[in-house]
């Protein structure tokens, strides 16, 4: 069954504001000149969507939104494909959870703003899908069930992913398509793109990232224009020996 997370995230924002648990004012923007018109109709998909795996994803505009439908099936090798699949590789040190093909339905649908609203409060990430990677698989945050990711580190494959609950997903830098570089990793639920650890505009690691690992600069998909985007933060995560894909909070709501 395909699942849409947009309404869930918006409900989270409403509850957070009601309970007075919004993020620090220093991470908000109140410049009325940049306020997004909710009725704005975008006529062209962002150029970065051309990097997504077309065998797994269907991406289209719906007014001011972008809908991303995915099978959730990645286009790279992993032990989680299971023996007999052409993309299966042996990873003897991985403590396996179910394989991709024997897990629950991997399909996911998300709807995001075509133009992220960067004028509001930050929003914490939740469990389950927080974005879609260019491979077509889901991106998760730094938590695993009710505990820290450390508890599941042994089940992560070579590209920082595993199965459970249900879908194949990345917790760490997805080395299959961004490995210590500036490549596009995917898009998150707030409509903001996530890139690798290096910055396209400088050719090195960015030093001006905010609490979400984001900043504003040109990318390889913006034709010389600056755009707010996230980076995988260049800090080793705990016992995993790699880098978290995204911990949050979201900035684009």
TORKEGU-273319 format. One record per atom (N, C-alpha, C, O): z, x, y. Coordinates in steps of 0.001 Angstrom, whole numbers, plus 500000, padded with zeros to 6 digits. Layout:
ZXY/...
END
This chain:
500000500840498803/500000500000500000/500000500867501235/500800501798501333/499127500588502178/499089501368503402/500218500932504316/500559499751504374/500785501866505013/501948501602505854/501682502017507278/501195503125507499/501973501190508245/501817501522509657/503171501780510251/504083500965510115/503312502920510918/504627503339511401/504809503093512898/505895503308513435/503754502645513568/503839502568515027/504942501612515475/505746501957516341/504988500381514876/505991499410515304/507384499888514998/508318499590515742/507548500639513898/508862501153513551/509380502125514595/510544502070514990/508479503037515049/508880504013516053/509223503326517366/510204503688518017/508397502303517776/508680501613519026/510017500885518959/510745500832519951/510346500322517792/511640499671517633/512764500672517771/513818500363518327/512538501881517260/513544502929517371/513816503275518825/514962503493519220/512728503323519636/512904503618521055/513773502572521712/514684502903522471/513489501265521417/514242500173522036/515710500243521681/516568500090522550/516012500473520406/517400500543519970/518113501709520608/519260501589521037/517408502884520674/518025504070521251/518380503862522707/519445504293523149/517495503200523475/517772502973524889/518940502012525055/519775502200525941/519008500980524209/520079500000524298/521435500624524030/522425500250524659/521492501575523101/522761502182522720/523107503385523588/524139504021523374/522274503700524549/522578504817525440/522457506148524761/523157507092525126/521565506256523757/521448507500523002/520150508217523309/519688509015522494/519553507961524448/518312508641524790/518578510094525072/519714510495525326/517505510897525025/517641512333525186/517990512688526612/517934511838527501/518352513948526837/518718514478528136/517624514224529159/516438514364528858/518024513849530375/517062513530531426/516140514688531735/515050514485532270/516558515906531407/515744517074531721/514448517080530942/513518517803531300/514362516271529858/513162516251529035/512284515054529357/511342514773528616/512568514337530446/511787513170530794/510978513438532053/511260514378532796/509985512618532282/509147512731533467/509098511390534157/508922510367533496/509249511365535468/509269510111536202/508187510041537266/508243509179538142/507202510932537206/506135510957538181/505221509750537986/504461509694537019/505295508786538903/504523507565538766/503027507821538775/502252507004538278/502611508966539345/501181509253539439/500563509523538088/499340509479537948/501413509813537053/500890510109535729/501151508982534749/500926509143533549/501623507838535240/501945506723534364/500689506221533667/499657506020534307/500774506021532367/499625505602531589/499411504105531734/500372503335531718/498156503684531876/497790502287531887/497671501818530449/496752502219529735/498614500953530014/498640500526528625/497366499780528229/497037499691527046/496642499239529234/495441498470528936/494182499324528985/493073498817528817/494357500624529215/493204501512529298/492444501527527980/493053501651526917/491153501405528034/490315501467526854/489629502826526798/488859503176527693/489904503581525758/489300504887525567/487990504692524807/487946503942523832/486948505346525237/485622505110524660/485154506193523706/484116506048523060/485919507289523613/485482508401522772/486681509065522114/487692509316522769/486575509348520831/487642510052520129/487793511469520666/486816512107521059/489024511946520677/489297513329521073/488520514271520151/488389514008518955/488011515357520708/487199516306519942/487950516902518762/487328517295517776/489280516978518843/490070517586517769/489976516806516463/490200517368515391/489649515526516539/489561514737515304/488412515196514413/488379514860513229/487475515955514963/486375516481514146/486868517474513102/486154517761512142/488091518007513276/488636518994512338/489261518343511107/489596519042510151/489425517025511111/490102516355510000/489172516189508799/487959516039508949/489763516221507618/489062516096506347/488436514708506235/489145513720506045/487122514630506350/486455513334506345/486442512675504965/486233511467504858/486665513461503913/486736512875502579/488023512070502389/488081511168501553/489053512403503170/490342511736503025/490645510766504157/491380509798503959/490090511013505345/490488510233506508/489345509411507098/488185509821507095/489714508250507598/488835507420508418/489543507234509749/490653506702509788/488917507664510843/489567507673512152/488682506914513135/487490507198513255/489279505939513845/488476505146514775/489334504638515927/490558504551515830/488650504305517023/489314503777518208/489536502277518065/488707501555517512/490675501830518578/490978500405518665/491587500160520037/492810500165520183/490754499949521030/491224499819522402/491798501131522903/491099502144522930/493070501122523300/493729502334523786/494422503100522673/495175504036522941/494175502712521423/494806503343520271/493786504037519383/492591503743519420/494295504966518583/493501505578517521/494149505210516190/495351505395516003/493354504697515283/493830504357513941/493369505444512980/492192505804512945/494310505958512204/494002507002511221/494379506472509843/495558506304509532/493385506216509036/493596505776507667/493325506959506746/492293507618506874/494230507233505829/494033508375504945/494412508055503510/495334507283503246/493685508660502601/494042508566501183/495292509376500879/495958509151499868/495610510329501768/496747511211501542/496465512348500586/497368513111500243/495215512472500148/494858513489499159/494313514728499861/493244514653500467/495007515862499804/494597517066500533/493361517707499925/493006517460498772/492715518543500743/491476519191500305/491669520663499979/490741521459500121/492881521031499539/493160522430499215/493899522524497883/494367521522497342/493992523726497377/494651523955496091/496169523820496192/496771524152497213/496767523334495124/498222523274494981/498552522966493525/497754522356492813/499709523384493100/500186523063491760/500356521560491593/500320521049490473/500543520848492705/500810519410492628/499596518553492284/499734517345492094/498410519153492201/497275518385491712/497411518087490224/496875517092489735/498124518945489505/498285518738488076/497191519414487269/496052519518487724/497527519862486101/496573520580485246/495359519709484953/495478518509484706/494208520332484987/492957519628484724/492191519297485984/490979519088485929/492874519243487130/492183518993488391/491546520283488892/492111521361488708/490386520189489517/489688521385489965/490448522131491066/490201523318491277/491361521467491767/492136522103492830/493529522538492360/494358522968493162/493773522422491062/495074522840490523/495170524357490466/494232525028490037/496308524899490901/496618526315490700/498014526431490122/498867525578490370/498247527466489364/499574527684488796/500511528256489854/500155529194490567/501694527693489950/502747528197490821/504055528153490018/504858527233490175/504253529146489169/505359529105488211/506748529060488833/507701528652488169/506883529467490084/508205529470490719/508554528150491391/509667527982491890/507611527212491406/507859525923492060/508529524971491083/508034524759489976/509653524399491492/510345523391490684/509683522045490950/509961521386491952/508812521654490046/507899520546490285/508572519182490385/509470518849489611/508115518412491352/508321516973491382/507025516381490822/506157517152490412/506843515045490781/505607514508490169/504341515049490813/504357515484491964/503237515019490060/501967515496490599/501386514473491568/501834513328491628/500375514907492330/499739514024493299/499178512786492620/499394511668493089/498471512972491536/497783511856490910/498715510925490136/498358509779489865/499910511409489779/500843510544489041/501930509973489945/502777509208489485/501913510338491227/502904509814492152/502527508411492581/501506507878492146/503347507808493432/503007506514493994/501786506649494892/501282507753495098/501313505538495423/500133505550496286/500317506512497448/501276506386498210/499408507473497594/499502508463498664/498930507963499994/499094508617501023/498268506819499976/497571506331501163/498544505966502281/499596505372502044/498167506336503509/498979506062504692/498041505681505841/496940506220505958/498480504761506673/497772504439507911/498731504551509069/499831503999509023/498327505262510114/499131505308511328/498255504922512512/497038505105512490/498897504383513548/498227504050514798/498935504794515917/500155504697516058/498172505539516717/498764506351517775/498063506046519097/496946505530519109/498724506368520206/498096506240521516/496965507248521649/497138508428521344/495816506784522103/494709507704522356/495042508656523493/494575509795523514/495848508189524437/496346509020525527/497861508981525479/498447508003525943/498529510000524936/499988509976524787/500698509729526113/500298510267527145/501744508921526084/502543508626527269/503660509654527369/504641509586526627/503516510596528273/504485511677528431/505465511411529568/506078512342530089/505617510142529956/506467509793531093/507809509219530688/508654508970531548/508026509001529393/509247508328528960/510270509253528348/510172510473528474/511262508667527678/512298509437527008/511758510062525718/510798509569525126/512396511152525302/512057511727524006/512639510857522907/513606510126523123/512038510943521719/512445510109520584/512597510998519354/511713511801519054/513693510860518654/513929511660517451/512958511274516344/512505510132516270/512644512237515487/511827511939514317/512672511202513283/513901511243513330/512013510540512364/512658509822511269/512151510372509934/511234511193509900/512753509916508846/512270510291507525/510903509674507275/510489508751507977/510213510185506280/508867509756505894/507815510309506853/508096511254507591/506625509747506855/505497510310507586/505741510336509089/506003509299509700/505655511529509686/505747511655511144/504405512075511732/504284512225512948/503403512264510891/502083512638511362/501137512837510192/501543512809509030/499877513036510519/498851513281509501/498230514656509753/497807514958510869/498179515480508715/497594516809508813/496077516735508719/495526515730508271/495399517803509142/493941517819509081/493430517727507648/492281517342507432/494249518067506681/493865517964505270/493813516534504785/493191516241503763/494474515625505524/494579514230505113/495937513857504565/496221512672504395/496791514838504282/498131514558503758/499126514356504902/498832514661506058/500299513842504562/501325513538505563/502083514782506002/502163515775505279/502637514701507210/503577515694507733/504948515027507803/505072513906508297/505979515719507308/507357515236507385/508161516167508292/507691517244508659/509379515743508650/510229516574509513/511049517566508701/510643517954507605/512204517981509227/513015519027508602/514118518477507716/515047519207507369/514038517213507346/515044516602506490/514429516186505160/513227515935505067/515263516119504144/514828515689502825/515818514649502313/516933514986501916/515405513383502325/516315512324501917/517501512271502855/517340512182504072/518693512326502285/519909512254503095/520453513633503454/521530513740504039/519716514688503108/520257516027503311/519278516962503996/518208516553504446/519671518234504064/518827519253504678/517668519620503760/517722519412502548/516631520162504358/515466520590503603/515807521693502608/515127521844501592/516857522465502894/517280523542501987/517421523045500555/517111523757499600/517897521802500425/518166521254499099/516898521039498279/516952520926497054/515761520984498962/514497520755498262/513554521946498363/512403521862497935/514028523051498922/513155524200499186/512481524717497920/511342525180497977/513155524650496791/512601525195495548/511388524415495060/510613524927494252/511207523186495536/510073522376495076/508859522481495990/507823521879495709/508970523238497082/507842523371498010/506792524332497456/507128525396496935/505536523955497569/504462524797497054/504106525890498058/504802526063499058/503036526621497800/502665527788498616/502344527423500062/502397528276500948/502013526162500298/501675525736501648/502733524841502273/502452524103503217/503969524909501735/505103524230502344/505156522736502109/505676521994502943/504621522280500976/504548520846500698/505047520531499300/505169521409498447/505334519250499088/505706518747497769/505515517236497734/505030516638498695/505901516627496620/505813515177496465/507196514567496604/508184515132496135/507261513427497242/508490512654497300/508964512422498724/509038513365499510/509292511162499073/509108509980498209/507664509484498225/507135509084499263/507050509521497063/505739508909496910/504551509753497298/503628509905496499/504538510317498515/503334510974499013/503492512488499058/504591513008499252/502376513184498876/502335514633499079/502440514886500575/501717514272501360/503342515793500979/503567516004502409/504068517408502699/504677518059501851/503794517865503937/504200519186504403/505506519093505189/505672518225506045/506430520008504880/507614520204505711/507466521475506543/507995521568507651/506744522449506000/506630523763506628/505207524004507139/504307523194506920/505029525128507820/503703525523508288/502708525403507130/502864526085506117/501690524549507265/500734524357506158/499733525504506089/498668525449506702/500086526537505340/499306527769505326/497902527596504764/497063528487504900/497646526472504143/496301526241503627/495283526126504755/494095526365504540/495736525761505961/494781525625507062/495291526118508411/494529526107509377/496539526548508520/496998527269509712/498081528250509293/499197527856508954/497742529521509321/498649530560508841/498759531653509897/497925532557509963/499806531557510728/500029532514511810/498797532614512706/498337533712513018/498267531461513118/497089531428513979/497178530239514925/498234529618515049/496059529917515601/496058528825516572/495332527587516056/494959526718516844/495127527497514752/494377526380514180/495124525060514326/496352525031514420/494367523975514344/494951522639514415/495629522303513095/495035522457512028/496879521842513170/497604521421511976/497476519927511727/497373519499510578/497482519121512798/497376517678512634/497757516953513906/497809517540514987/498021515672513761/498446514836514883/499713514097514482/499863513689513330/500628513926515438/501898513272515157/501899511820515646/500964511388516321/502934511085515307/502980509652515576/502949509288517051/502636508149517399/503268510232517920/503213509945519354/501846510261519950/501667510167521164/500880510633519115/499530510904519598/499318512315520096/498254512623520631/500314513190519932/500220514581520386/499781515461519217/500302515335518108/498821516352519470/498327517236518417/499298518392518174/499985518849519087/499337518854516918/500191519968516495/499307521127516075/498412520968515245/499565522314516660/498794523519516364/499667524571515678/500885524423515575/499018525627515215/499719526726514567/500609527494515526/500792527084516672/501162528606515064/502180529328515832/501625530084517028/502379530441517934/500343530331517046/499767531065518175/499045530111519136/498677528993518776/498860530588520353/498279529781521416/496821530200521655/496535531383521839/495926529248521650/494504529539521860/494250530170523225/493390531041523355/494992529737524242/494723530195525607/495124531647525852/494584532300526745/496079532156525054/496550533525525259/496292534434524066/496321535657524204/496038533852522896/495824534651521703/497088535250521127/497028536161520301/498236534742521558/499513535228521044/500507534076520980/500149532927521237/501758534383520638/502766533336520507/503205532833521879/503556533640522739/503193531514522104/503605530986523398/505093531206523654/505909531140522735/505433531466524910/506830531727525293/507388530640526188/508530530739526639/506605529600526457/507028528555527390/507200527196526721/507056526162527374/507508527189525417/507624525931524682/508888525171525058/509929525776525314/508797523835525091/509965523003525369/510753522757524090/510489523396523071/511713521843524127/512589521609522976/511848521082521752/512361521151520635/510653520562521958/509845520033520861/508800521028520373/508034520728519457/508767522207520981/507736523169520634/506421522867521314/505358523248520824/506491522173522458/505279521800523162/505120522490524494/506090522961525086/503888522547524959/503584523028526304/502189522546526677/501500521919525873/501784522846527901/500488522416528404/499597523629528635/499941524519529412/498466523661527965/497485524734528134/496169524258527541/496109523187526938/495116525047527709/493848524683527093/493914524943525591/494677525795525137/493118524211524827/492965524456523395/491477524565523088/490637524370523966/491165524872521859/489771525016521464/489017523682521478/487799523657521304/489743522567521687/489110521250521664/489112520552523020/488719519389523109/489548521239524079/489695520554525370/488690520993526432/488821520616527597/487705521774526051/486611522146526958/487132522706528280/486654522341529354/488107523587528185/488624524262529367/489680523500530135/490236524032531096/489978522267529742/491003521468530410/492358521686529735/492430521858528518/493430521678530530/494761521813529963/495223520481529365/494888519408529865/495998520578528287/496485519388527591/497827519704526947/498023520798526419/498749518749526991/500038518937526325/499835518843524809/499147517949524315/500443519779524087/500350519798522632/501548520557522063/502234521288522779/501785520373520777/502878521057520085/502365522294519356/501184522408519029/503304523221519113/503050524361518231/504118524400517147/505260523995517366/503731524893515976/504731525227514962/505558526377515531/505014527425515877/506861526181515624/507715527159516298/507845528423515457/508026528352514241/507752529566516103/507713530853515421/509114531366515086/509497532469515475/509866530545514360/511206530926513917/511359530571512441/511095529439512037/511786531544511642/511984531301510205/513014530191510012/514068530189510648/512695529244509124/513631528165508836/514528528526507654/514065528571506514/515770528774507913/516831528875506911/516388529664505679/515881530779505798/516583529075504495/516338529794503248/514893529713502766/514556530313501745/514032528986503474/512676528772502972/511765529966503174/510766530103502467/512085530830504121/511239531978504384/509963531640505113/509069532480505220/509859530399505626/508665530000506352/509078529266507621/510216529387508074/508145528504508193/508348527902509511/508203526386509421/507286525882508773/509112525664510072/509049524213510056/507773523717510731/507354524256511756/507161522693510152/505992522103510777/506373521427512095/505762521694513129/507384520553512058/507824519869513276/509181519221513013/509367518508512027/510130519485513923/511463518894513809/511711517835514880/512589516987514724/510938517881515966/511120516915517032/511958517471518163/512340518641518165/512239516600519135/511871515174519187/510443514975519660/509815515893520188/509933513751519463/508634513379519999/508718513327521520/509734512914522079/507662513741522175/507579513675523629/506614512600524121/506673512234525295/505742512088523284/504633511265523735/504816509767523658/503854509039523413/506059509281523867/506283507827523895/506728507382525265/506965506193525482/
END
